[in-house]
């Protein structure tokens, strides 16, 4: 698995988990503050798309994952 693909998997997982924890209708609801984490991940995805730089990908590449799409 390439670093870029794993970034997508991690970001998608973070979004789904934080929505499950932050939406009142969810059986896993803890607090609406989890929606702030959802916004944070979304802002990082936007920043990554605009600047072509992603901290998570940099960290994963330093851990030895190959670069790629």
N, C-alpha and C positions, 0 to 999 in steps of 0.2 A: 504494500500500500504506500502511495506517495504522501509526502507531507501535506500537499494541498488538499488531497482527498480527505485525509484525517482531520484537517482543519474544518472542513465542511461537516464531517460527522460530529465533531466535538461541538461546534457552534449550534447545529441543529438539535443535538441532545440537550445542551444548556437551555435553549429556548423552550423546548417542549417540557422539560422538567420544571423550569421556573414558572411557566404558565400553569402547569398542574398544581404547583404550590401556591400560586398567587391569585387564581380565579376562584371566587367564592362558591361557585357551583360545583367545583371539583371535590371528589371525596378525599383528596390529598391536601386540601387547603390548609395553609398555616397562617399566612399573613399576606396582605396586599403589597407589602414591601418587596416581595419576590418579583413583582412586575417591574420594579426599578432595575433588577438584574437583567430582565428581558430587554429593556430599553438599552442598557449598557452593551449587551452583546450585539444588538441591532446597530448601535452607533459604531461599534468596532468593525462590523461587516461593511458599513457604509464607508468608513475611513479607509479600510483596506482596499475597497474598490476604487476609491478616488486617488489614493497615493501609491498603490501597487506594493505596499509593505504591510506585513502582518506579523506581530510579535509572536503569536502562537506558531506560525510556520517557521520563523527563525529558531525558536526553541526546539521544535521537532527536528529540524535539520541538524542542529547541534547534537541532538540525541542519536543521530545516524540515519534517519529516514531519508530516502532519496527524494530529490525535488521533482516536481512535475505536476501535470494537470490531472 
